[in-house]
Amino acid sequence: MGDAQTILVIFLSTALAVFLVLAIILVVFLIDIAQRAKRIAASAEKATERAEAAAATFAKAAMPVTLAKAGFSIIKKFIKK
């Protein structure tokens, strides 16, 4: 092999090694980001479930109030006549 070919092989193998190390570092960062996103999604899901439970509680509490208002309005109509 000539000198130029040897230099080219050394240069390309070094570049390949550098890119391989960079790719490994990138994969580690991407795995970390994916785990963080998974934790954030789980937190958001818990918050959504809590909000749904609160909304259901308010709906249950509002139902008797609505029925009472409807009943009072009906009673008022009969009392006025």
C-alpha positions in Angstrom: 0.0 0.0 0.0 1.2 3.5 -0.8 1.6 6.3 1.7 -1.6 8.0 0.5 -3.6 4.9 1.0 -2.3 4.4 4.5 -3.0 7.9 5.4 -6.5 7.6 4.0 -7.2 4.4 5.9 -6.0 5.9 9.2 -8.0 9.1 8.6 -11.2 7.2 7.7 -10.9 4.7 10.6 -10.3 7.6 13.0 -13.4 9.5 11.6 -15.4 6.3 11.9 -14.4 5.8 15.5 -15.3 9.4 16.4 -18.7 9.1 14.7 -19.3 5.8 16.5 -18.5 7.5 19.9 -20.8 10.4 19.0 -23.5 8.0 18.0 -23.3 6.2 21.3 -23.4 9.4 23.3 -26.4 10.5 21.2 -28.3 7.2 21.9 -27.6 7.6 25.6 -29.1 11.2 25.5 -32.1 10.0 23.5 -32.8 7.2 26.0 -32.6 9.7 28.8 -35.0 12.1 27.0 -37.4 9.2 26.3 -37.4 8.2 30.0 -38.1 11.8 31.0 -40.9 12.1 28.5 -42.4 8.8 29.9 -42.3 10.2 33.4 -43.9 13.5 32.3 -46.7 11.5 30.4 -47.4 9.5 33.5 -47.6 12.6 35.7 -50.0 14.2 33.1 -52.1 11.1 33.1 -52.4 11.1 36.9 -53.3 14.8 36.8 -56.0 14.1 34.2 -57.4 11.2 36.3 -57.6 13.5 39.3 -59.3 16.2 37.3 -61.8 13.7 36.0 -62.5 12.5 39.6 -63.0 16.1 40.8 -65.3 16.8 37.8 -67.3 13.7 38.6 -67.6 14.8 42.3 -68.7 18.3 41.3 -71.3 16.8 38.9 -72.6 14.6 41.6 -72.9 17.5 44.0 -74.5 19.8 41.3 -77.2 17.2 40.4 -79.2 17.7 43.7 -78.9 21.4 43.4 -80.2 21.4 39.9 -83.1 19.1 40.9 -83.9 21.4 43.8 -83.9 24.5 41.6 -86.2 22.8 39.1 -88.5 21.6 42.0 -88.7 25.1 43.4 -89.5 26.6 40.1 -92.3 24.2 39.6 -93.6 24.9 43.1 -93.5 28.6 42.5 -95.6 28.2 39.3 -98.3 26.3 41.2 -98.2 28.8 44.1 -98.7 31.8 41.9 -101.8 30.4 40.3 
